[in-house]
Amino acid sequence: MSNISENILRFRESVEPKATLISVSKTKPISDLEQAYETGQRHFGENKVQEMTSKWEHLPKDIKWHMIGHVQRNKVKYMAPYVHLIHSVDSPRLLKEINKQAKNNDRVINCLFQIHIAREENKFGFDKQELLDYITSEAFKELSHVSITGLMGMATFTDDLDQIRKEFKSLSSLFSKLKEDYFTHDEFKELSMGMTGDYKIAIEEGSTMVRIGSAIFGSRNTH
Ligand SMILES: *Cc1c(COP(=O)(O)O)cnc(C)c1O
């Protein structure tokens, strides 16, 4: 068995059933994804719309494609026909465009709000108050072709495990609050947090989806 298949099986064993394993295949060739697919892996994460779309064209259609990177509005139309879940909704304008393209394709697109929890300024996402203002607005309530199924967040890139845990805890508590107060329980159920370096802490803090790249496919040399 190849390394990739072994890694996939090992990760699935350690994260399921608590969390869904999303194998993050960005920059990796189709042949690597095929090895993962053969083990039964169906959830793949990509961070560029064009790259994801070209992989979607070449691979079996029962793969569930997860967009996890920052999305430019003019790219939404390329993934609207097939994307399974967009984790990285970081602005009202982006969600409005997703709604429009979903409508054009006669489907409802599942989305997570990305929340800014890290110390780094360069990471994308809503601030908590900004999100609360938005989801209580008329503009949000008018969107008929998106389904908000949860939240996504990325912790600070640091060795300070307490800091990481604190950030995941704050995302987890926002998730519970929104589930209680604003969304329907059946629909709002995914908490996407945890990557290669911090997925164990993320699961302890309630993650339902981990996004693992380098520990499965090896390090990425280009980006
Ligand atoms: C690349 C990426 C991952 C996977 O990162 P690894 O550290 O390689 O596991 C997870 N989430 C997002 C948003 C990413 O861009």
The ligand as an ORCA input file, in Angstrom:
! r2SCAN-3c Opt
* xyz 0 1
  C      -3.627     24.123      3.517
  C      -4.767     24.221      4.466
  C      -5.030     23.206      5.411
  C      -4.160     21.972      5.573
  O      -2.947     22.335      6.153
  P      -1.894     21.230      6.683
  O      -1.149     21.954      7.742
  O      -1.059     20.863      5.522
  O      -2.671     20.088      7.223
  C      -6.140     23.358      6.231
  N      -6.935     24.433      6.153
  C      -6.720     25.437      5.272
  C      -7.660     26.589      5.239
  C      -5.624     25.368      4.409
  O      -5.412     26.368      3.541
*
